[in-house]
């Protein structure tokens, strides 16, 4: 197993995952981390029970879209996020990579609000309605736990510090790295991507790929990525609305309306995957045409806890792949 020159560090109990919460690389929206701020926001509205739900706390949904939902604990602090779909509009597995009763669970919400969801916790989920103290020092949480019913603990417990080539006994593998400035001068970075992969030859089936990926820089967790794969041109947007400019080949795809999810197009290398590792089933993703697998869709969302304008990919220059992007190391 290849190491990147860092020692493996075990995070101390209670260490913060970060001091901010941003969503969407495309729109770069700062999310409220206090319930009172969500109450006052014109961009969120409450969903679910008005009292604290023992599984999901107090929930607020992005207006004009389903993704994301923010979860707050009884102290009013951010406790996690939920990524939901309307299963009448966007199918669960095998019509997508969203597997019922594995990564996806019933949310108790209406179809229109999102009846199935992937749930991510930043704090102890058993204390979401019984927390005894407020968050300290601006921290958004002390963990990144993705609810996954077929894991022994019921969660993917993502390490805050990790510098090896693989995660979770090789099920997630490090691929390409995107430093700040990679897209355009002054653009945010994403870091080193850890994708769910069957192998490193791109043979992962789109329906079998996990809907989460993880982002690191210099051995420290930077953020979480959501990756929703669909087929037959289906999308997890409200009303299955397609992104702007979808009918123009190779055009940049902007989120429609108020949606925050992102719509990548090829090439996915060199910034998301190393060339040989890019999934073959994604060769014409978001093409919305009759080409081979042109009906395959992918919607992503980047959720960041650290300053993405400081991501350098230092120590992973080989993972930037396109070495002309080395100038990005000097942008931050």
Rosetta blueprint (number, residue, H / E / L):
1 X L
2 X L
3 X E
4 X L
5 X L
6 X L
7 X L
8 X L
9 X L
10 X L
11 X L
12 X L
13 X L
14 X L
15 X L
16 X L
17 X L
18 X L
19 X L
20 X L
21 X L
22 X E
23 X E
24 X L
25 X L
26 X L
27 X L
28 X L
29 X E
30 X E
31 X L
32 X L
33 X L
34 X E
35 X H
36 X H
37 X H
38 X H
39 X H
40 X H
41 X L
42 X L
43 X L
44 X E
45 X E
46 X E
47 X E
48 X L
49 X L
50 X L
51 X L
52 X L
53 X E
54 X L
55 X L
56 X L
57 X E
58 X E
59 X E
60 X E
61 X E
62 X E
63 X L
64 X L
65 X L
66 X L
67 X L
68 X L
69 X E
70 X E
71 X E
72 X E
73 X L
74 X L
75 X L
76 X L
77 X E
78 X E
79 X E
80 X E
81 X E
82 X E
83 X E
84 X E
85 X E
86 X L
87 X L
88 X L
89 X L
90 X L
91 X L
92 X L
93 X L
94 X L
95 X L
96 X E
97 X L
98 X L
99 X L
100 X E
101 X L
102 X L
103 X L
104 X E
105 X E
106 X E
107 X L
108 X L
109 X L
110 X L
111 X L
112 X L
113 X L
114 X L
115 X L
116 X E
117 X E
118 X E
119 X E
120 X E
121 X E
122 X L
123 X L
124 X L
125 X H
126 X H
127 X H
128 X L
129 X L
130 X L
131 X L
132 X L
133 X L
134 X L
135 X L
136 X L
137 X L
138 X L
139 X L
140 X L
141 X L
142 X L
143 X L
144 X E
145 X E
146 X E
147 X E
148 X L
149 X L
150 X L
151 X L
152 X L
153 X L
154 X L
155 X E
156 X E
157 X E
158 X E
159 X L
160 X L
161 X E
162 X L
163 X L
164 X E
165 X L
166 X E
167 X E
168 X L
169 X L
170 X L
171 X L
172 X E
173 X E
174 X E
175 X E
176 X E
177 X E
178 X E
179 X L
180 X L
181 X L
182 X L
183 X L
184 X L
185 X L
186 X L
187 X L
188 X L
189 X L
190 X L
191 X E
192 X E
193 X E
194 X E
195 X E
196 X E
197 X L
198 X L
199 X L
200 X L
201 X L
202 X L
203 X L
204 X L
205 X L
206 X L
207 X L
208 X L
209 X L
210 X L
211 X L
212 X E
213 X E
214 X E
215 X E
216 X E
217 X E
218 X L
219 X L
220 X E
221 X E
222 X E
223 X E
224 X E
225 X E
226 X E
227 X E
228 X E
229 X E
230 X E
231 X L
232 X L
233 X L
234 X L
235 X L
236 X L
237 X L
238 X H
239 X H
240 X H
241 X L
242 X L
243 X L
244 X E
245 X L
246 X L
247 X L
248 X L
249 X L
250 X L
251 X L
252 X L
253 X L
254 X E
255 X L
256 X L
257 X L
258 X L
259 X L
260 X L
261 X L
262 X E
263 X L
264 X L
265 X L
266 X L
267 X L
268 X L
269 X L
270 X L
271 X L
272 X L
273 X L
274 X L
275 X H
276 X H
277 X H
278 X L
279 X L
280 X H
281 X H
282 X H
283 X L
284 X L
285 X L
286 X L
287 X L
288 X L
289 X L
290 X L
291 X L
292 X L
293 X L
294 X L
295 X L
296 X L
297 X E
298 X E
299 X E
300 X E
301 X E
302 X E
303 X E
304 X E
305 X L
306 X L
307 X L
308 X H
309 X H
310 X H
311 X L
312 X L
313 X L
314 X L
315 X L
316 X L
317 X H
318 X H
319 X H
320 X H
321 X L
322 X L
323 X H
324 X H
325 X H
326 X H
327 X H
328 X H
329 X H
330 X H
331 X L
332 X L
